[in-house]
Amino acid sequence: MTDPRAQSPSTPRTPDERRFPCANCGARLAFEPGTDSLTCLYCGHQNQIKQAEDAQVSEKDMGAYLARLAEAAPSVTATTATCSSCNAETTIPPNVTSYSCAFCASNIVAQGRGCSVIRPKAILPFKITRDQADGMFRTWVKSRWFAPTKLRGQAMLDAALTGMYMPAWTFDTTSNTTYTGQRGDAYYVTEWVTINGKRQSRQVRKIRWSSAAGQVRLNFDDVLVLSSKSLPADKVEALEPWDTQALVPYADDYLAGFTAERYQIDLPQGFEIAKGIMAPSIKLSIRNDIGGDEQRITSMHSTYSSTTFKHILLPLWLSAYRFRSKVYRFLVNARTGEVQGQRPYSPVKIGFAILGGLIALGVLIFLIAQR
């Protein structure tokens, strides 16, 4: 009789998927969302996730680390695969030349290339289970207005939820910004106007502008930058917020049974994106520093100090299906249960909705005209 724990050698592993044996019986383990251990499905043994004695969720000095990485970091050869259907890029284990895309289930062929990668420092473990995510996904699909009628059945039958860790950077930094601008102070003048043959006075708001210059300093903590390009950026961003205060030190055990994507936005690119995320807060601080009733910012220059970073992994459930030869993706935040996704629209339903609105408007106009 075949041992159910044995895996066929012809079964390809998914990208970056880790496998861990049970300490009691040797069966393959998978991380159970919402726990801090690996439970064996065959003997029930609790395999505690071990942390290094000095493990901490800490930041590295970005400048020094980048310099060391550029000078002496060895290159690790990773086998990458680009899906011709959805353009997703993933990493697959050695000796696997083809497999199914984790994002859209298309068959793709691998092409190798060498690259240096930074090991994750922290991870947000899965909290939402597959069954919970499946229920949230079904509810989301049923609530889509103006979707084709066949969407519900096809999405339910074809969509398989995949647990995946998405790469991201977080940055701590202090910004120092010098600026020039103008301060606007409001004052009112009385103007006389003629209304219906009568002269009346009214107060008109004016702005008196004066030059302004100064410097503002802000501290930023855990500025989050997603470093994946394989998923729709607007949908991934809509999954926020992530509870980064719950980050735990990275351990391979958390990846048991899941897939981890390699970052496609490197550290320098990530920090440039972080600057854009911080810019609105800096501008608001400048406006507050200028004061007055209105403000104009004519120039600003920011420098950053005490910058540190973490490479982290964020958990999500991913589902994709094909509808009329097009791939639609659905994402579930595996910490909060927030669902975001792409969906098709039904021109017929939209047309009927517009027609119904025009009829309702026509009836309203008719009723008003009869008064």
Summary of the structure (lengths in Angstrom):
residues: 371
radius of gyration: 28.0
end to end distance: 85.5
largest distance: 103.6
contacts: 1073
relative contact order: 0.20
helix: 25%
strand: 40%
